[in-house]
């Protein structure tokens, strides 16, 4: 994956930041979103194992099930 330029969006509120994120990701194609997730997953797997909380073998994504009574 080709590295993209990085820029900073200074939001005035959490709502503004969420709206910016929604617009940013909606502007991407489905393929670009999947590639972004895969890229971030690969970065995570490069971390030393002591910094990774889940998926020590690098297979799959963490699945969570929380039962609330």
mmCIF file as Biopython writes it, N, C-alpha, C and O atoms, coordinates in Angstrom:
data_model
#
loop_
_atom_site.group_PDB
_atom_site.id
_atom_site.type_symbol
_atom_site.label_atom_id
_atom_site.label_alt_id
_atom_site.label_comp_id
_atom_site.label_asym_id
_atom_site.label_entity_id
_atom_site.label_seq_id
_atom_site.pdbx_PDB_ins_code
_atom_site.Cartn_x
_atom_site.Cartn_y
_atom_site.Cartn_z
_atom_site.occupancy
_atom_site.B_iso_or_equiv
_atom_site.auth_seq_id
_atom_site.auth_asym_id
_atom_site.pdbx_PDB_model_num
ATOM 1   N N  . UNK A ? 1  ? 0.845   -1.173  0.000  1.0 0.0 1  A 1 
ATOM 2   C CA . UNK A ? 1  ? 0.000   0.000   0.000  1.0 0.0 1  A 1 
ATOM 3   C C  . UNK A ? 1  ? 0.893   1.241   0.000  1.0 0.0 1  A 1 
ATOM 4   O O  . UNK A ? 1  ? 1.858   1.318   0.761  1.0 0.0 1  A 1 
ATOM 5   N N  . UNK A ? 2  ? 0.576   2.181   -0.832 1.0 0.0 2  A 1 
ATOM 6   C CA . UNK A ? 2  ? 1.336   3.411   -0.936 1.0 0.0 2  A 1 
ATOM 7   C C  . UNK A ? 2  ? 1.006   4.322   0.249  1.0 0.0 2  A 1 
ATOM 8   O O  . UNK A ? 2  ? -0.159  4.494   0.608  1.0 0.0 2  A 1 
ATOM 9   N N  . UNK A ? 3  ? 2.037   4.896   0.840  1.0 0.0 3  A 1 
ATOM 10  C CA . UNK A ? 3  ? 1.819   5.809   1.965  1.0 0.0 3  A 1 
ATOM 11  C C  . UNK A ? 3  ? 1.198   7.099   1.457  1.0 0.0 3  A 1 
ATOM 12  O O  . UNK A ? 3  ? 1.574   7.616   0.405  1.0 0.0 3  A 1 
ATOM 13  N N  . UNK A ? 4  ? 0.248   7.603   2.216  1.0 0.0 4  A 1 
ATOM 14  C CA . UNK A ? 4  ? -0.431  8.833   1.851  1.0 0.0 4  A 1 
ATOM 15  C C  . UNK A ? 4  ? 0.092   9.971   2.704  1.0 0.0 4  A 1 
ATOM 16  O O  . UNK A ? 4  ? 0.719   9.751   3.740  1.0 0.0 4  A 1 
ATOM 17  N N  . UNK A ? 5  ? -0.168  11.171  2.263  1.0 0.0 5  A 1 
ATOM 18  C CA . UNK A ? 5  ? 0.177   12.341  3.057  1.0 0.0 5  A 1 
ATOM 19  C C  . UNK A ? 5  ? -0.703  12.356  4.298  1.0 0.0 5  A 1 
ATOM 20  O O  . UNK A ? 5  ? -1.848  11.907  4.275  1.0 0.0 5  A 1 
ATOM 21  N N  . UNK A ? 6  ? -0.158  12.869  5.355  1.0 0.0 6  A 1 
ATOM 22  C CA . UNK A ? 6  ? -0.899  12.959  6.612  1.0 0.0 6  A 1 
ATOM 23  C C  . UNK A ? 6  ? -1.195  14.426  6.875  1.0 0.0 6  A 1 
ATOM 24  O O  . UNK A ? 6  ? -0.331  15.284  6.692  1.0 0.0 6  A 1 
ATOM 25  N N  . UNK A ? 7  ? -2.394  14.705  7.296  1.0 0.0 7  A 1 
ATOM 26  C CA . UNK A ? 7  ? -2.744  16.055  7.680  1.0 0.0 7  A 1 
ATOM 27  C C  . UNK A ? 7  ? -3.496  15.995  8.999  1.0 0.0 7  A 1 
ATOM 28  O O  . UNK A ? 7  ? -3.934  14.927  9.428  1.0 0.0 7  A 1 
ATOM 29  N N  . UNK A ? 8  ? -3.639  17.137  9.631  1.0 0.0 8  A 1 
ATOM 30  C CA . UNK A ? 8  ? -4.288  17.220  10.931 1.0 0.0 8  A 1 
ATOM 31  C C  . UNK A ? 8  ? -5.549  18.050  10.780 1.0 0.0 8  A 1 
ATOM 32  O O  . UNK A ? 8  ? -5.544  19.115  10.162 1.0 0.0 8  A 1 
ATOM 33  N N  . UNK A ? 9  ? -6.623  17.543  11.355 1.0 0.0 9  A 1 
ATOM 34  C CA . UNK A ? 9  ? -7.874  18.300  11.402 1.0 0.0 9  A 1 
ATOM 35  C C  . UNK A ? 9  ? -8.093  18.701  12.853 1.0 0.0 9  A 1 
ATOM 36  O O  . UNK A ? 9  ? -8.296  17.844  13.713 1.0 0.0 9  A 1 
ATOM 37  N N  . UNK A ? 10 ? -8.054  19.988  13.123 1.0 0.0 10 A 1 
ATOM 38  C CA . UNK A ? 10 ? -8.258  20.469  14.487 1.0 0.0 10 A 1 
ATOM 39  C C  . UNK A ? 10 ? -9.741  20.733  14.678 1.0 0.0 10 A 1 
ATOM 40  O O  . UNK A ? 10 ? -10.285 21.709  14.161 1.0 0.0 10 A 1 
ATOM 41  N N  . UNK A ? 11 ? -10.383 19.852  15.426 1.0 0.0 11 A 1 
ATOM 42  C CA . UNK A ? 11 ? -11.823 19.963  15.641 1.0 0.0 11 A 1 
ATOM 43  C C  . UNK A ? 11 ? -12.108 20.863  16.836 1.0 0.0 11 A 1 
ATOM 44  O O  . UNK A ? 11 ? -11.313 20.972  17.770 1.0 0.0 11 A 1 
ATOM 45  N N  . UNK A ? 12 ? -13.257 21.496  16.773 1.0 0.0 12 A 1 
ATOM 46  C CA . UNK A ? 12 ? -13.659 22.367  17.880 1.0 0.0 12 A 1 
ATOM 47  C C  . UNK A ? 12 ? -14.467 21.610  18.925 1.0 0.0 12 A 1 
ATOM 48  O O  . UNK A ? 12 ? -14.676 22.111  20.030 1.0 0.0 12 A 1 
ATOM 49  N N  . UNK A ? 13 ? -14.928 20.392  18.581 1.0 0.0 13 A 1 
ATOM 50  C CA . UNK A ? 13 ? -15.698 19.578  19.529 1.0 0.0 13 A 1 
ATOM 51  C C  . UNK A ? 13 ? -15.617 18.120  19.090 1.0 0.0 13 A 1 
ATOM 52  O O  . UNK A ? 13 ? -15.181 17.823  17.978 1.0 0.0 13 A 1 
ATOM 53  N N  . UNK A ? 14 ? -16.039 17.208  19.974 1.0 0.0 14 A 1 
ATOM 54  C CA . UNK A ? 14 ? -16.074 15.801  19.620 1.0 0.0 14 A 1 
ATOM 55  C C  . UNK A ? 14 ? -17.047 15.554  18.471 1.0 0.0 14 A 1 
ATOM 56  O O  . UNK A ? 14 ? -16.790 14.728  17.595 1.0 0.0 14 A 1 
ATOM 57  N N  . UNK A ? 15 ? -18.155 16.268  18.483 1.0 0.0 15 A 1 
ATOM 58  C CA . UNK A ? 15 ? -19.149 16.120  17.412 1.0 0.0 15 A 1 
ATOM 59  C C  . UNK A ? 15 ? -18.552 16.528  16.065 1.0 0.0 15 A 1 
ATOM 60  O O  . UNK A ? 15 ? -18.774 15.857  15.057 1.0 0.0 15 A 1 
ATOM 61  N N  . UNK A ? 16 ? -17.802 17.614  16.048 1.0 0.0 16 A 1 
ATOM 62  C CA . UNK A ? 16 ? -17.136 18.078  14.836 1.0 0.0 16 A 1 
ATOM 63  C C  . UNK A ? 16 ? -16.121 17.035  14.345 1.0 0.0 16 A 1 
ATOM 64  O O  . UNK A ? 16 ? -16.024 16.771  13.147 1.0 0.0 16 A 1 
ATOM 65  N N  . UNK A ? 17 ? -15.368 16.447  15.280 1.0 0.0 17 A 1 
ATOM 66  C CA . UNK A ? 17 ? -14.381 15.426  14.916 1.0 0.0 17 A 1 
ATOM 67  C C  . UNK A ? 17 ? -15.059 14.184  14.335 1.0 0.0 17 A 1 
ATOM 68  O O  . UNK A ? 17 ? -14.589 13.621  13.346 1.0 0.0 17 A 1 
ATOM 69  N N  . UNK A ? 18 ? -16.162 13.761  14.951 1.0 0.0 18 A 1 
ATOM 70  C CA . UNK A ? 18 ? -16.889 12.596  14.440 1.0 0.0 18 A 1 
ATOM 71  C C  . UNK A ? 18 ? -17.452 12.859  13.048 1.0 0.0 18 A 1 
ATOM 72  O O  . UNK A ? 18 ? -17.414 11.981  12.186 1.0 0.0 18 A 1 
ATOM 73  N N  . UNK A ? 19 ? -17.967 14.046  12.827 1.0 0.0 19 A 1 
ATOM 74  C CA . UNK A ? 19 ? -18.515 14.399  11.513 1.0 0.0 19 A 1 
ATOM 75  C C  . UNK A ? 19 ? -17.413 14.405  10.459 1.0 0.0 19 A 1 
ATOM 76  O O  . UNK A ? 19 ? -17.623 13.940  9.339  1.0 0.0 19 A 1 
ATOM 77  N N  . UNK A ? 20 ? -16.239 14.930  10.811 1.0 0.0 20 A 1 
ATOM 78  C CA . UNK A ? 20 ? -15.105 14.924  9.894  1.0 0.0 20 A 1 
ATOM 79  C C  . UNK A ? 20 ? -14.719 13.489  9.529  1.0 0.0 20 A 1 
ATOM 80  O O  . UNK A ? 20 ? -14.509 13.172  8.359  1.0 0.0 20 A 1 
ATOM 81  N N  . UNK A ? 21 ? -14.629 12.624  10.547 1.0 0.0 21 A 1 
ATOM 82  C CA . UNK A ? 21 ? -14.284 11.218  10.302 1.0 0.0 21 A 1 
ATOM 83  C C  . UNK A ? 21 ? -15.305 10.546  9.397  1.0 0.0 21 A 1 
ATOM 84  O O  . UNK A ? 21 ? -14.941 9.847   8.452  1.0 0.0 21 A 1 
ATOM 85  N N  . UNK A ? 22 ? -16.590 10.759  9.690  1.0 0.0 22 A 1 
ATOM 86  C CA . UNK A ? 22 ? -17.646 10.156  8.851  1.0 0.0 22 A 1 
ATOM 87  C C  . UNK A ? 22 ? -17.507 10.594  7.397  1.0 0.0 22 A 1 
ATOM 88  O O  . UNK A ? 22 ? -17.573 9.769   6.485  1.0 0.0 22 A 1 
ATOM 89  N N  . UNK A ? 23 ? -17.317 11.872  7.187  1.0 0.0 23 A 1 
ATOM 90  C CA . UNK A ? 23 ? -17.184 12.395  5.823  1.0 0.0 23 A 1 
ATOM 91  C C  . UNK A ? 23 ? -15.938 11.816  5.141  1.0 0.0 23 A 1 
ATOM 92  O O  . UNK A ? 23 ? -15.981 11.444  3.968  1.0 0.0 23 A 1 
ATOM 93  N N  . UNK A ? 24 ? -14.834 11.745  5.884  1.0 0.0 24 A 1 
ATOM 94  C CA . UNK A ? 24 ? -13.580 11.240  5.337  1.0 0.0 24 A 1 
ATOM 95  C C  . UNK A ? 24 ? -13.737 9.789   4.861  1.0 0.0 24 A 1 
ATOM 96  O O  . UNK A ? 24 ? -13.352 9.455   3.740  1.0 0.0 24 A 1 
ATOM 97  N N  . UNK A ? 25 ? -14.299 8.939   5.711  1.0 0.0 25 A 1 
ATOM 98  C CA . UNK A ? 25 ? -14.410 7.531   5.351  1.0 0.0 25 A 1 
ATOM 99  C C  . UNK A ? 25 ? -15.512 7.261   4.330  1.0 0.0 25 A 1 
ATOM 100 O O  . UNK A ? 25 ? -15.395 6.320   3.545  1.0 0.0 25 A 1 
ATOM 101 N N  . UNK A ? 26 ? -16.565 8.053   4.320  1.0 0.0 26 A 1 
ATOM 102 C CA . UNK A ? 26 ? -17.600 7.893   3.295  1.0 0.0 26 A 1 
ATOM 103 C C  . UNK A ? 26 ? -17.084 8.266   1.914  1.0 0.0 26 A 1 
ATOM 104 O O  . UNK A ? 26 ? -17.566 7.751   0.905  1.0 0.0 26 A 1 
ATOM 105 N N  . UNK A ? 27 ? -16.100 9.164   1.868  1.0 0.0 27 A 1 
ATOM 106 C CA . UNK A ? 27 ? -15.533 9.583   0.582  1.0 0.0 27 A 1 
ATOM 107 C C  . UNK A ? 27 ? -14.651 8.489   -0.020 1.0 0.0 27 A 1 
ATOM 108 O O  . UNK A ? 27 ? -14.361 8.520   -1.216 1.0 0.0 27 A 1 
ATOM 109 N N  . UNK A ? 28 ? -14.221 7.521   0.799  1.0 0.0 28 A 1 
ATOM 110 C CA . UNK A ? 28 ? -13.390 6.417   0.305  1.0 0.0 28 A 1 
ATOM 111 C C  . UNK A ? 28 ? -14.266 5.340   -0.337 1.0 0.0 28 A 1 
ATOM 112 O O  . UNK A ? 28 ? -15.443 5.194   -0.005 1.0 0.0 28 A 1 
ATOM 113 N N  . UNK A ? 29 ? -13.673 4.600   -1.250 1.0 0.0 29 A 1 
ATOM 114 C CA . UNK A ? 29 ? -14.380 3.444   -1.799 1.0 0.0 29 A 1 
ATOM 115 C C  . UNK A ? 29 ? -14.315 2.314   -0.772 1.0 0.0 29 A 1 
ATOM 116 O O  . UNK A ? 29 ? -13.515 2.367   0.163  1.0 0.0 29 A 1 
ATOM 117 N N  . UNK A ? 30 ? -15.149 1.298   -0.944 1.0 0.0 30 A 1 
ATOM 118 C CA . UNK A ? 30 ? -15.144 0.157   -0.030 1.0 0.0 30 A 1 
ATOM 119 C C  . UNK A ? 30 ? -13.764 -0.507  -0.027 1.0 0.0 30 A 1 
ATOM 120 O O  . UNK A ? 30 ? -13.271 -0.923  1.021  1.0 0.0 30 A 1 
ATOM 121 N N  . UNK A ? 31 ? -13.157 -0.600  -1.190 1.0 0.0 31 A 1 
ATOM 122 C CA . UNK A ? 31 ? -11.833 -1.222  -1.295 1.0 0.0 31 A 1 
ATOM 123 C C  . UNK A ? 31 ? -10.801 -0.425  -0.492 1.0 0.0 31 A 1 
ATOM 124 O O  . UNK A ? 31 ? -9.968  -1.014  0.197  1.0 0.0 31 A 1 
ATOM 125 N N  . UNK A ? 32 ? -10.850 0.897   -0.576 1.0 0.0 32 A 1 
ATOM 126 C CA . UNK A ? 32 ? -9.906  1.742   0.171  1.0 0.0 32 A 1 
ATOM 127 C C  . UNK A ? 32 ? -10.090 1.576   1.674  1.0 0.0 32 A 1 
ATOM 128 O O  . UNK A ? 32 ? -9.112  1.557   2.421  1.0 0.0 32 A 1 
ATOM 129 N N  . UNK A ? 33 ? -11.347 1.456   2.123  1.0 0.0 33 A 1 
ATOM 130 C CA . UNK A ? 33 ? -11.596 1.261   3.555  1.0 0.0 33 A 1 
ATOM 131 C C  . UNK A ? 33 ? -11.037 -0.070  4.034  1.0 0.0 33 A 1 
ATOM 132 O O  . UNK A ? 33 ? -10.432 -0.140  5.104  1.0 0.0 33 A 1 
ATOM 133 N N  . UNK A ? 34 ? -11.235 -1.129  3.249  1.0 0.0 34 A 1 
ATOM 134 C CA . UNK A ? 34 ? -10.705 -2.439  3.628  1.0 0.0 34 A 1 
ATOM 135 C C  . UNK A ? 34 ? -9.178  -2.400  3.649  1.0 0.0 34 A 1 
ATOM 136 O O  . UNK A ? 34 ? -8.558  -2.949  4.560  1.0 0.0 34 A 1 
ATOM 137 N N  . UNK A ? 35 ? -8.570  -1.760  2.655  1.0 0.0 35 A 1 
ATOM 138 C CA . UNK A ? 35 ? -7.113  -1.642  2.618  1.0 0.0 35 A 1 
ATOM 139 C C  . UNK A ? 35 ? -6.587  -0.865  3.827  1.0 0.0 35 A 1 
ATOM 140 O O  . UNK A ? 35 ? -5.527  -1.191  4.362  1.0 0.0 35 A 1 
ATOM 141 N N  . UNK A ? 36 ? -7.321  0.153   4.255  1.0 0.0 36 A 1 
ATOM 142 C CA . UNK A ? 36 ? -6.923  0.931   5.425  1.0 0.0 36 A 1 
ATOM 143 C C  . UNK A ? 36 ? -6.955  0.075   6.684  1.0 0.0 36 A 1 
ATOM 144 O O  . UNK A ? 36 ? -6.032  0.128   7.496  1.0 0.0 36 A 1 
ATOM 145 N N  . UNK A ? 37 ? -8.011  -0.713  6.848  1.0 0.0 37 A 1 
ATOM 146 C CA . UNK A ? 37 ? -8.104  -1.598  8.007  1.0 0.0 37 A 1 
ATOM 147 C C  . UNK A ? 37 ? -6.967  -2.607  7.989  1.0 0.0 37 A 1 
ATOM 148 O O  . UNK A ? 37 ? -6.343  -2.855  9.021  1.0 0.0 37 A 1 
ATOM 149 N N  . UNK A ? 38 ? -6.693  -3.188  6.836  1.0 0.0 38 A 1 
ATOM 150 C CA . UNK A ? 38 ? -5.610  -4.165  6.732  1.0 0.0 38 A 1 
ATOM 151 C C  . UNK A ? 38 ? -4.259  -3.518  7.047  1.0 0.0 38 A 1 
ATOM 152 O O  . UNK A ? 38 ? -3.431  -4.118  7.734  1.0 0.0 38 A 1 
ATOM 153 N N  . UNK A ? 39 ? -4.037  -2.323  6.560  1.0 0.0 39 A 1 
ATOM 154 C CA . UNK A ? 39 ? -2.782  -1.600  6.827  1.0 0.0 39 A 1 
ATOM 155 C C  . UNK A ? 39 ? -2.610  -1.361  8.327  1.0 0.0 39 A 1 
ATOM 156 O O  . UNK A ? 39 ? -1.534  -1.598  8.875  1.0 0.0 39 A 1 
ATOM 157 N N  . UNK A ? 40 ? -3.671  -0.892  8.989  1.0 0.0 40 A 1 
ATOM 158 C CA . UNK A ? 40 ? -3.597  -0.647  10.428 1.0 0.0 40 A 1 
ATOM 159 C C  . UNK A ? 40 ? -3.388  -1.951  11.195 1.0 0.0 40 A 1 
ATOM 160 O O  . UNK A ? 40 ? -2.666  -1.978  12.192 1.0 0.0 40 A 1 
ATOM 161 N N  . UNK A ? 41 ? -4.014  -3.023  10.736 1.0 0.0 41 A 1 
ATOM 162 C CA . UNK A ? 41 ? -3.833  -4.332  11.364 1.0 0.0 41 A 1 
ATOM 163 C C  . UNK A ? 41 ? -2.374  -4.775  11.258 1.0 0.0 41 A 1 
ATOM 164 O O  . UNK A ? 41 ? -1.805  -5.284  12.224 1.0 0.0 41 A 1 
ATOM 165 N N  . UNK A ? 42 ? -1.776  -4.584  10.097 1.0 0.0 42 A 1 
ATOM 166 C CA . UNK A ? 42 ? -0.368  -4.955  9.912  1.0 0.0 42 A 1 
ATOM 167 C C  . UNK A ? 42 ? 0.556   -4.113  10.791 1.0 0.0 42 A 1 
ATOM 168 O O  . UNK A ? 42 ? 1.533   -4.630  11.333 1.0 0.0 42 A 1 
ATOM 169 N N  . UNK A ? 43 ? 0.255   -2.821  10.935 1.0 0.0 43 A 1 
ATOM 170 C CA . UNK A ? 43 ? 1.053   -1.976  11.835 1.0 0.0 43 A 1 
ATOM 171 C C  . UNK A ? 43 ? 0.961   -2.492  13.264 1.0 0.0 43 A 1 
ATOM 172 O O  . UNK A ? 43 ? 1.964   -2.554  13.975 1.0 0.0 43 A 1 
ATOM 173 N N  . UNK A ? 44 ? -0.239  -2.859  13.678 1.0 0.0 44 A 1 
ATOM 174 C CA . UNK A ? 44 ? -0.454  -3.372  15.025 1.0 0.0 44 A 1 
ATOM 175 C C  . UNK A ? 44 ? 0.342   -4.653  15.248 1.0 0.0 44 A 1 
ATOM 176 O O  . UNK A ? 44 ? 0.933   -4.837  16.312 1.0 0.0 44 A 1 
ATOM 177 N N  . UNK A ? 45 ? 0.363   -5.527  14.268 1.0 0.0 45 A 1 
ATOM 178 C CA . UNK A ? 45 ? 1.058   -6.800  14.412 1.0 0.0 45 A 1 
ATOM 179 C C  . UNK A ? 45 ? 2.574   -6.634  14.426 1.0 0.0 45 A 1 
ATOM 180 O O  . UNK A ? 45 ? 3.284   -7.541  14.861 1.0 0.0 45 A 1 
ATOM 181 N N  . UNK A ? 46 ? 3.082   -5.502  13.963 1.0 0.0 46 A 1 
ATOM 182 C CA . UNK A ? 46 ? 4.524   -5.233  14.016 1.0 0.0 46 A 1 
ATOM 183 C C  . UNK A ? 46 ? 4.980   -4.766  15.396 1.0 0.0 46 A 1 
ATOM 184 O O  . UNK A ? 46 ? 6.175   -4.762  15.688 1.0 0.0 46 A 1 
ATOM 185 N N  . UNK A ? 47 ? 4.025   -4.371  16.246 1.0 0.0 47 A 1 
ATOM 186 C CA . UNK A ? 47 ? 4.382   -3.946  17.597 1.0 0.0 47 A 1 
ATOM 187 C C  . UNK A ? 47 ? 4.987   -5.118  18.362 1.0 0.0 47 A 1 
ATOM 188 O O  . UNK A ? 47 ? 4.631   -6.270  18.114 1.0 0.0 47 A 1 
ATOM 189 N N  . UNK A ? 48 ? 5.890   -4.835  19.279 1.0 0.0 48 A 1 
ATOM 190 C CA . UNK A ? 48 ? 6.398   -5.919  20.133 1.0 0.0 48 A 1 
ATOM 191 C C  . UNK A ? 48 ? 5.227   -6.558  20.880 1.0 0.0 48 A 1 
ATOM 192 O O  . UNK A ? 48 ? 4.283   -5.868  21.262 1.0 0.0 48 A 1 
ATOM 193 N N  . UNK A ? 49 ? 5.288   -7.860  21.084 1.0 0.0 49 A 1 
ATOM 194 C CA . UNK A ? 49 ? 4.158   -8.587  21.671 1.0 0.0 49 A 1 
ATOM 195 C C  . UNK A ? 49 ? 3.744   -8.043  23.032 1.0 0.0 49 A 1 
ATOM 196 O O  . UNK A ? 49 ? 2.579   -8.171  23.410 1.0 0.0 49 A 1 
ATOM 197 N N  . UNK A ? 50 ? 4.662   -7.443  23.772 1.0 0.0 50 A 1 
ATOM 198 C CA . UNK A ? 50 ? 4.291   -6.912  25.091 1.0 0.0 50 A 1 
ATOM 199 C C  . UNK A ? 50 ? 3.334   -5.722  24.982 1.0 0.0 50 A 1 
ATOM 200 O O  . UNK A ? 50 ? 2.650   -5.385  25.948 1.0 0.0 50 A 1 
ATOM 201 N N  . UNK A ? 51 ? 3.285   -5.084  23.801 1.0 0.0 51 A 1 
ATOM 202 C CA . UNK A ? 51 ? 2.377   -3.953  23.605 1.0 0.0 51 A 1 
ATOM 203 C C  . UNK A ? 51 ? 1.056   -4.370  22.972 1.0 0.0 51 A 1 
ATOM 204 O O  . UNK A ? 51 ? 0.121   -3.574  22.902 1.0 0.0 51 A 1 
ATOM 205 N N  . UNK A ? 52 ? 0.978   -5.603  22.517 1.0 0.0 52 A 1 
ATOM 206 C CA . UNK A ? 52 ? -0.261  -6.094  21.903 1.0 0.0 52 A 1 
ATOM 207 C C  . UNK A ? 52 ? -1.087  -6.789  22.964 1.0 0.0 52 A 1 
ATOM 208 O O  . UNK A ? 52 ? -0.587  -7.647  23.692 1.0 0.0 52 A 1 
ATOM 209 N N  . UNK A ? 53 ? -2.342  -6.420  23.050 1.0 0.0 53 A 1 
ATOM 210 C CA . UNK A ? 53 ? -3.201  -7.019  24.060 1.0 0.0 53 A 1 
ATOM 211 C C  . UNK A ? 53 ? -3.885  -8.282  23.547 1.0 0.0 53 A 1 
ATOM 212 O O  . UNK A ? 53 ? -4.262  -9.141  24.344 1.0 0.0 53 A 1 
ATOM 213 N N  . UNK A ? 54 ? -4.050  -8.410  22.250 1.0 0.0 54 A 1 
ATOM 214 C CA . UNK A ? 54 ? -4.829  -9.510  21.693 1.0 0.0 54 A 1 
ATOM 215 C C  . UNK A ? 54 ? -4.162  -10.059 20.437 1.0 0.0 54 A 1 
ATOM 216 O O  . UNK A ? 54 ? -3.229  -9.461  19.901 1.0 0.0 54 A 1 
ATOM 217 N N  . UNK A ? 55 ? -4.646  -11.188 19.985 1.0 0.0 55 A 1 
ATOM 218 C CA . UNK A ? 55 ? -4.172  -11.844 18.759 1.0 0.0 55 A 1 
ATOM 219 C C  . UNK A ? 55 ? -2.658  -12.045 18.762 1.0 0.0 55 A 1 
ATOM 220 O O  . UNK A ? 55 ? -1.973  -11.570 17.856 1.0 0.0 55 A 1 
ATOM 221 N N  . UNK A ? 56 ? -2.121  -12.750 19.777 1.0 0.0 56 A 1 
ATOM 222 C CA . UNK A ? 56 ? -0.679  -12.922 19.836 1.0 0.0 56 A 1 
ATOM 223 C C  . UNK A ? 56 ? -0.094  -13.681 18.651 1.0 0.0 56 A 1 
ATOM 224 O O  . UNK A ? 56 ? 1.076   -13.501 18.313 1.0 0.0 56 A 1 
ATOM 225 N N  . UNK A ? 57 ? -0.904  -14.530 18.019 1.0 0.0 57 A 1 
ATOM 226 C CA . UNK A ? 57 ? -0.397  -15.277 16.869 1.0 0.0 57 A 1 
ATOM 227 C C  . UNK A ? 57 ? -0.586  -14.526 15.561 1.0 0.0 57 A 1 
ATOM 228 O O  . UNK A ? 57 ? -0.142  -14.995 14.513 1.0 0.0 57 A 1 
ATOM 229 N N  . UNK A ? 58 ? -1.241  -13.360 15.602 1.0 0.0 58 A 1 
ATOM 230 C CA . UNK A ? 58 ? -1.410  -12.547 14.413 1.0 0.0 58 A 1 
ATOM 231 C C  . UNK A ? 58 ? -2.504  -13.014 13.478 1.0 0.0 58 A 1 
ATOM 232 O O  . UNK A ? 58 ? -2.632  -12.504 12.365 1.0 0.0 58 A 1 
ATOM 233 N N  . UNK A ? 59 ? -3.301  -13.990 13.923 1.0 0.0 59 A 1 
ATOM 234 C CA . UNK A ? 59 ? -4.369  -14.494 13.066 1.0 0.0 59 A 1 
ATOM 235 C C  . UNK A ? 59 ? -5.697  -13.911 13.498 1.0 0.0 59 A 1 
ATOM 236 O O  . UNK A ? 59 ? -6.115  -14.066 14.645 1.0 0.0 59 A 1 
ATOM 237 N N  . UNK A ? 60 ? -6.348  -13.248 12.580 1.0 0.0 60 A 1 
ATOM 238 C CA . UNK A ? 60 ? -7.688  -12.756 12.831 1.0 0.0 60 A 1 
ATOM 239 C C  . UNK A ? 60 ? -7.745  -11.507 13.685 1.0 0.0 60 A 1 
ATOM 240 O O  . UNK A ? 60 ? -6.729  -10.995 14.155 1.0 0.0 60 A 1 
ATOM 241 N N  . UNK A ? 61 ? -8.961  -11.035 13.870 1.0 0.0 61 A 1 
ATOM 242 C CA . UNK A ? 61 ? -9.221  -9.861  14.680 1.0 0.0 61 A 1 
ATOM 243 C C  . UNK A ? 61 ? -9.844  -10.307 15.996 1.0 0.0 61 A 1 
ATOM 244 O O  . UNK A ? 61 ? -10.400 -11.401 16.089 1.0 0.0 61 A 1 
ATOM 245 N N  . UNK A ? 62 ? -9.750  -9.480  16.982 1.0 0.0 62 A 1 
ATOM 246 C CA . UNK A ? 62 ? -10.304 -9.793  18.290 1.0 0.0 62 A 1 
ATOM 247 C C  . UNK A ? 62 ? -11.824 -9.808  18.200 1.0 0.0 62 A 1 
ATOM 248 O O  . UNK A ? 62 ? -12.434 -8.935  17.584 1.0 0.0 62 A 1 
ATOM 249 N N  . UNK A ? 63 ? -12.418 -10.810 18.822 1.0 0.0 63 A 1 
ATOM 250 C CA . UNK A ? 63 ? -13.870 -10.883 18.911 1.0 0.0 63 A 1 
ATOM 251 C C  . UNK A ? 63 ? -14.245 -10.766 20.375 1.0 0.0 63 A 1 
ATOM 252 O O  . UNK A ? 63 ? -13.598 -11.354 21.242 1.0 0.0 63 A 1 
ATOM 253 N N  . UNK A ? 64 ? -15.287 -10.006 20.646 1.0 0.0 64 A 1 
ATOM 254 C CA . UNK A ? 64 ? -15.678 -9.754  22.027 1.0 0.0 64 A 1 
ATOM 255 C C  . UNK A ? 64 ? -17.146 -10.056 22.189 1.0 0.0 64 A 1 
ATOM 256 O O  . UNK A ? 64 ? -17.969 -9.707  21.343 1.0 0.0 64 A 1 
ATOM 257 N N  . UNK A ? 65 ? -17.459 -10.709 23.286 1.0 0.0 65 A 1 
ATOM 258 C CA . UNK A ? 65 ? -18.838 -10.963 23.642 1.0 0.0 65 A 1 
ATOM 259 C C  . UNK A ? 65 ? -18.991 -10.555 25.091 1.0 0.0 65 A 1 
ATOM 260 O O  . UNK A ? 65 ? -18.328 -11.116 25.963 1.0 0.0 65 A 1 
ATOM 261 N N  . UNK A ? 66 ? -19.838 -9.607  25.360 1.0 0.0 66 A 1 
ATOM 262 C CA . UNK A ? 66 ? -20.070 -9.146  26.715 1.0 0.0 66 A 1 
ATOM 263 C C  . UNK A ? 66 ? -21.518 -9.439  27.078 1.0 0.0 66 A 1 
ATOM 264 O O  . UNK A ? 66 ? -22.437 -9.028  26.368 1.0 0.0 66 A 1 
ATOM 265 N N  . UNK A ? 67 ? -21.719 -10.138 28.168 1.0 0.0 67 A 1 
ATOM 266 C CA . UNK A ? 67 ? -23.065 -10.446 28.636 1.0 0.0 67 A 1 
ATOM 267 C C  . UNK A ? 67 ? -23.389 -9.488  29.764 1.0 0.0 67 A 1 
ATOM 268 O O  . UNK A ? 67 ? -22.684 -9.438  30.772 1.0 0.0 67 A 1 
ATOM 269 N N  . UNK A ? 68 ? -24.460 -8.725  29.592 1.0 0.0 68 A 1 
ATOM 270 C CA . UNK A ? 68 ? -24.886 -7.754  30.593 1.0 0.0 68 A 1 
ATOM 271 C C  . UNK A ? 68 ? -26.215 -8.217  31.145 1.0 0.0 68 A 1 
ATOM 272 O O  . UNK A ? 68 ? -27.167 -8.450  30.400 1.0 0.0 68 A 1 
ATOM 273 N N  . UNK A ? 69 ? -26.272 -8.350  32.464 1.0 0.0 69 A 1 
ATOM 274 C CA . UNK A ? 69 ? -27.526 -8.804  33.091 1.0 0.0 69 A 1 
ATOM 275 C C  . UNK A ? 69 ? -28.266 -7.641  33.695 1.0 0.0 69 A 1 
ATOM 276 O O  . UNK A ? 69 ? -29.341 -7.822  34.266 1.0 0.0 69 A 1 
#
